[in-house]
């Protein structure tokens, strides 16, 4: 048995091609994603021994930083990045496997400094929305506007609900973690997204990238790290909440807690938007952002 587990750790699974993964996605959408990945260079900034991969598009007067969730990377926002690039400088990052919100925040601010941006608007979904709240609380002078999307305020529920899974997951082979990740997406995430082929394809692609277990564990530690919200809108930062009425990863209680925490912030609710409305309903999502960003 021990030998079998060791072999499972060492044996690399077969990686499907982009053509295989995106076979059911509209060809024009696949071509757009492929062109984005080919055309836009990935930049790397090393901070405190961690590599921060990110992209920068546009040269507008204002900067917008996009922050992905647990299962994302910089290019999950490609449709919004390209749509807003004519009027804004857009930046999107991929988080390295750091385990503290302060480390994530330091990386974001380091990227802003590297590109000469004293202030920014921030758009974050899920974990990214949680990180955006942290940035607003801890670094309000760097933030002009913020979108907290498909996310939650500081709470004890997520830690209690997932701590056993996190404790066990750190010891599982990579392929077992990937299988569990795919199963959860198939069972909960995709039905709520109307089985959108793009959501299915992107998540399947993320599941087969090396280091999934390390990434998920690090990101889990950040989403359950508490921090105080001392001022719901420090320095008059304009806020926008975005939610879906059928988000399978966030209970109605957590969504209500977010609305109550930021009671003065307007809320845009996607009907049947699932957890990834920016992927499969990009035009509507971008219009919401335009209303916030100006």
N, C-alpha and C positions, 0 to 999 in steps of 0.2 A: 504493500500500500504506500509506504514511504517513497519507494522508488517511482511509483506511478505519479505521486504528487510532484516529485522533483522533476519528472519528465514533463508534466503539465506546465510547470513554471518555465521550462526551457524551450518548449516547442512553440515556435511562432505560428499563429494562425494565418491562414490565407487571407490576403487583403483583396477585396473586390475592387474592380476598376471604377472610375467615375461613370463610364458608360453603363456598367451594370447597376450601380447604385441609383443613378438618376434616370433609369430607363422609362419610368412612368411619369416623369416630370415634363412639362411642356418644353419642347425643344428651344424655343426662344429664351426661356428662363435659364435653361442649362447653358446656352451659349453666352448669356449675359454673365453668369457666375464664372464660367471658364475665362471669358475675356477679362473680367475684373482681376482674377487671380494672375493672369498673364501680364496684364498691362500695369497694374499698380504694384510697385516694389514694396516688399516687406522690409521695414527698417528695424534695426536692433539696437537697443540701448541697454548697457549692462550697469546695474545698480546694486551695490551690496552683494555682488556675486550672483545675481539673478539676471537672466536675459529677458528683456521686455520687447517682444515683437509687436509692431504696430504699423499702421498705415496712415498716411496723411493725404487728403484730397482737397482741392479747392484752395482759393486764396482770398476768400471774402473777409470783410472787416471783423467778423466775430468768429470765435472758435467754439466748436461743439465736440465734446468727448463722448463716445459711445462705450458703454460698459455691458458686457454680456453676462449671461447667467451661468449656472453650474455646467451646462453641457455645450457651451458655445466657444467661439473663437472670434478673432477680429472680423472675419468675413461673413459672419452670420447677419451682419448689418449692411451688407453690400448694397442692397436696394435703396436704403435710406441714405447711405453715404453718397452714392452717385446722384440721387435726386437733389440733395441739399448742397452738393459741392459747388454749383454755379453761384450760390449766394453766401456760403459759409466755408470756413476752413473746417473740415471734418477730420477727426482723429478717432481711430478705433484700435483697441489693444487686445492682446491675448495675455491672460494672467499666467505668470510662472507659478510653480507649485509652492507658494508661500502660505503660511497658516494663520496670519494675523491681519486684521483689517488695517492696522497701522502700516504694515508692509505693503499692502495693496495701495493704500493712499499715497505712500511715499513714492511708489512707482509711477502712479498717475501724475503726481506733481512734478516728478523728475522729467517725465516726457513733456509736460507743459513748459517747464523751464528750458528744456533742450530746444524747443521750437519757439521760444520767445513769447509765450502766451502768459501774460500776468493773470488774466481771468478767463473763465470759460463757462459755457453752458454745459450741463451734463445730462445725458439720457441713459438711464440704467434700467434693465429688466431683470426681475428675479433677484439672484445674488447681486447683479449690477445695480438694481434699485436699492438694495440694502446698503451697498457700498456708497451709492450716491447720497443716501441719507447721512452716512458717516461723514462724508466729505462736507456736507452742508453744516453739520454740527461742529466738526473739528477744524475746518478750514473755510469758514464762511467768506472771508475776504477774497478767496480765489474763485468763488462760484457766483455767477450772475443769475442763472436760471437753472431749474432742475426738474426733470421728469422722473417720477418714481412709478415704474410700470410693473404690473403683475408681480408685486412684491409684498412685503410685510414689515411691520415695525419690529423693534427688539421684543423678543418674547421667549418664554420657556417651552412652548409647545413643540417646536421643531426639534430641540435637543432631546426632549422626552420621547418623541415619536421615532427618532432615527438613531439614537445612540447605540442600540444593540447592533443594528445593521452596520454602522460605522466601525464598531469594535471588531466585528467579525470580518468585515470587508478588507481590513488591512492585512489579513493573513491569507486571503484567498488568491488563487492564481489569477493572472490578468484575464484569461479567457473566461473564467467563471464570473468575474466582475462584469465583463462585457456582455455575457449572456444575460445576467440579471438586469443590466442596464437596458438591453434591447427588449427584454420581457416587460419591464415596467413601462417602456414607451409604447409597446404594442397594446398593453392592457389598459393604460390610463391616458397617456398623453395624446396618442393619435386619434382615438375616438372623439375626444373633445375638440380636436383641430379639424374635424370633419374628414379625417383620414387624408389630409392634404398630402399629395405625393412629395412636395418639396420638404415639408417638415419631416416626413419619414426618411427621405433620402439623406438630408443633412445630419439627422441624428444617427443614422446608421453609419455614415462616414465618420462621425466623431467617435463612435463606439469602437472602430477598428484602428484608430490612431494609437501608436505606442504611448504608454504612460497613462492610460485612462484611470487606473486605480489610484495612482499618485495624485493626479489632478483632482479627482472627485473627493478624495479624502482631505486634501488641503482646502478645497473650496467648501466642503462641509464644515470644517473648523471655523471658517470665516462667517458662514451664515448663522451659526449658533453662538457667536461671540457677542455678548451684550455690550451696549453702550448707552449712556443716558441721552435723552432728547430734552435738552434744557430750554430750547426755544424753537417752536415749530417752524418759524420763518425768520432766522437771524438776519439782521441788516436788510430786511425787506426783500429777500430773495424771492423771485416769482417761482411758484411751484405749480406743477400739474400732476395729478394722479391719473394713471391709466390702469384699467382692470378689464377682465372678461367675466361675464356672469356665469360661465361654466368652467372656470379655471380648475383643472383636476389636481393641481399641486398645491393649491391654496384654499383652505376652507373659507366658508363665508364669514366665520368668526375672525380669521386673520385679516380678511379684506375689510371687514367692518372696523377692526382695530386700526388699520391704516387710515381709513377715512376719519375716524374719531381723533387720531393723533394729529392730523393735519386738517382740522375742521374747516379752515378758511380756503383750502385749495380746491379748485374746480376738479371734477372727476369726469373722465371720458370712459364709458363702458362699452366694450365690444360685445355684441350679442353672439354667442356661440364662437367666440374668438379663440378659446383654448388658452394655452400657455404661451403660444408663439404667434400672436396676431401679426407682428411685423414681418414674419416670413411669408405667410400665405395670404395676407391682406395688406400688401405693402403700400398701395396707393392711399388707402384710407388712413393707415398709420402715419404716413408721411404728412398728410394734410393736418393731422392732429399736431404733429411736431411743428409744422409751419405756423400754426396758430400760437404756439408757445414761444417759438424762437423769433418770430417777427420777420 
